[in-house]
Amino acid sequence: MSTTATRLNPFVLMLDPEAVISAMESSANLRGLRQRICRPLDKPLIPKIYDTAAREYDAVIEAEDFMDSGSELYCEAQPALHAVH
């Protein structure tokens, strides 16, 4: 295998990380790139809504009883499911 093919083979490069780091440090192309620091978002971008209409709507939803899914009726119609449930 030629030295160029060896240098470009990512599997060979994984075996010699020091060579990769030294090549990165001496690369004029990498030094020429613009640099900026990116930090993770600390605050959500979605603003919280504190209006009364939203609170009233949420209160109505929270106060509702859950709908009956009818699973008991389904189990009665399917006797084989009694062993599972």
C-alpha positions as a Markdown table, in Angstrom:
| # | Residue | x | y | z |
|---|---|---|---|---|
| 1 | Met | 0.0 | 0.0 | 0.0 |
| 2 | Ser | 1.4 | 3.4 | -0.9 |
| 3 | Thr | 2.1 | 6.1 | 1.8 |
| 4 | Thr | -0.7 | 8.3 | 0.3 |
| 5 | Ala | -3.2 | 5.5 | 0.5 |
| 6 | Thr | -2.0 | 4.7 | 4.1 |
| 7 | Arg | -2.4 | 8.4 | 5.1 |
| 8 | Leu | -5.9 | 8.6 | 3.7 |
| 9 | Asn | -7.2 | 5.3 | 5.1 |
| 10 | Pro | -9.3 | 6.2 | 8.1 |
| 11 | Phe | -8.7 | 2.8 | 9.7 |
| 12 | Val | -4.9 | 3.2 | 9.5 |
| 13 | Leu | -5.3 | 6.7 | 11.0 |
| 14 | Met | -7.2 | 5.3 | 14.0 |
| 15 | Leu | -4.1 | 3.3 | 14.8 |
| 16 | Asp | -1.9 | 6.3 | 14.9 |
| 17 | Pro | -3.8 | 9.2 | 16.5 |
| 18 | Glu | -0.6 | 11.1 | 17.3 |
| 19 | Ala | 0.1 | 11.5 | 13.6 |
| 20 | Val | -3.5 | 12.7 | 13.0 |
| 21 | Ile | -3.1 | 15.3 | 15.8 |
| 22 | Ser | 0.2 | 16.5 | 14.5 |
| 23 | Ala | -1.1 | 16.8 | 11.0 |
| 24 | Met | -4.1 | 18.8 | 12.3 |
| 25 | Glu | -1.8 | 21.2 | 14.2 |
| 26 | Ser | 0.4 | 21.8 | 11.2 |
| 27 | Ser | -2.5 | 22.2 | 8.7 |
| 28 | Ala | -2.7 | 25.7 | 7.3 |
| 29 | Asn | -6.1 | 25.0 | 5.9 |
| 30 | Leu | -7.5 | 24.2 | 9.4 |
| 31 | Arg | -5.8 | 27.3 | 10.9 |
| 32 | Gly | -7.4 | 29.4 | 8.2 |
| 33 | Leu | -11.0 | 28.4 | 9.2 |
| 34 | Arg | -13.1 | 30.9 | 11.1 |
| 35 | Gln | -13.4 | 29.9 | 14.7 |
| 36 | Arg | -16.3 | 30.5 | 17.1 |
| 37 | Ile | -17.4 | 28.9 | 20.3 |
| 38 | Cys | -20.8 | 27.2 | 20.2 |
| 39 | Arg | -22.4 | 26.5 | 23.5 |
| 40 | Pro | -25.5 | 24.4 | 24.2 |
| 41 | Leu | -28.7 | 26.2 | 24.6 |
| 42 | Asp | -29.2 | 26.9 | 28.3 |
| 43 | Lys | -32.6 | 28.5 | 28.0 |
| 44 | Pro | -35.6 | 27.3 | 26.0 |
| 45 | Leu | -36.5 | 29.4 | 22.9 |
| 46 | Ile | -40.2 | 28.9 | 23.4 |
| 47 | Pro | -41.5 | 31.6 | 25.6 |
| 48 | Lys | -43.7 | 30.7 | 28.5 |
| 49 | Ile | -47.3 | 31.9 | 28.2 |
| 50 | Tyr | -48.8 | 33.3 | 31.4 |
| 51 | Asp | -52.1 | 34.5 | 30.1 |
| 52 | Thr | -55.3 | 33.6 | 31.9 |
| 53 | Ala | -56.9 | 31.9 | 28.8 |
| 54 | Ala | -54.1 | 29.4 | 28.6 |
| 55 | Arg | -54.3 | 28.7 | 32.3 |
| 56 | Glu | -58.1 | 28.2 | 32.2 |
| 57 | Tyr | -57.8 | 25.9 | 29.2 |
| 58 | Asp | -55.2 | 23.8 | 31.0 |
| 59 | Ala | -57.4 | 23.7 | 34.1 |
| 60 | Val | -60.3 | 22.4 | 32.1 |
| 61 | Ile | -58.2 | 19.7 | 30.5 |
| 62 | Glu | -56.7 | 18.6 | 33.9 |
| 63 | Ala | -60.1 | 18.5 | 35.5 |
| 64 | Glu | -61.6 | 16.1 | 32.9 |
| 65 | Asp | -62.0 | 12.4 | 33.7 |
| 66 | Phe | -60.2 | 10.0 | 31.5 |
| 67 | Met | -62.2 | 8.4 | 28.8 |
| 68 | Asp | -63.0 | 4.7 | 29.2 |
| 69 | Ser | -61.1 | 2.9 | 26.5 |
| 70 | Gly | -63.5 | 0.0 | 26.6 |
| 71 | Ser | -60.8 | -2.6 | 27.1 |
| 72 | Glu | -62.9 | -4.5 | 29.6 |
| 73 | Leu | -65.6 | -5.0 | 27.0 |
| 74 | Tyr | -63.0 | -6.1 | 24.4 |
| 75 | Cys | -61.6 | -8.7 | 26.9 |
| 76 | Glu | -65.1 | -10.1 | 27.5 |
| 77 | Ala | -65.6 | -10.4 | 23.7 |
| 78 | Gln | -62.3 | -12.2 | 23.3 |
| 79 | Pro | -62.2 | -15.0 | 25.9 |
| 80 | Ala | -58.6 | -16.0 | 24.9 |
| 81 | Leu | -57.4 | -12.7 | 26.3 |
| 82 | His | -58.6 | -13.4 | 29.8 |
| 83 | Ala | -55.4 | -15.5 | 30.4 |
| 84 | Val | -53.3 | -12.6 | 29.4 |
| 85 | His | -55.0 | -9.9 | 31.4 |
